[in-house]
Amino acid sequence: MNRPSEHTARDFTVSLPAADYIARFRNAERIAAYCRACPNYGRSWACPPFGFDMDDYLAGYRTALIIATKITPTQAGLPLSEAAPLLRPERVRLEHRLLELERRYAGRAFAYAGTCLYCPAEGCSRPEGAPCRHPEWVRPSLEACGFDLCRTTEELFGIPLRWSSDGRLPEYLTLVSGFFHNAEHVDWEE
């Protein structure tokens, strides 16, 4: 039997004016309703509600680099419980690269939310009212900022998001991340 971590991953990128991405793909009210229904709402520093104005947080950047990472397990029909071990190595790779871009170009990274990669087993400090243990690493997702990731992946990349059924993973998973910046050019592959 193949190990769940055996997979292929391919990054797809699109750069577009940040104002265009915000106007076309952000639906803050609709996406916020989904966030409020999530069990992580208010329980993770990467998830809403945030203590800052989101419009200000997104303002001031010329370009949005959007990254869709398509992860295909080598074994079909894996149980849903294998999602985390499959996603973790790609999340680590993506988040490391996004933070590197943030340092290099003074932009703003948007990672994949969900379970934080940086907190110890006891979990996020937010439910206890304590500050984030790792604010230098934790970034909100595009979805947490009100962006429609289904539209993003379909319209920008031609990759429809797939969902699990019958307790099994779909044929592929997609992580969506981003980097807003003012640099003349940012090469994801460099």
Beta strands, then each sheet from edge to edge (+ up, - down):
strand 1: 7-17
strand 2: 63-73
strand 3: 108-110
strand 4: 173-181
sheet 1: 1+ 2- 4+ 3-
end
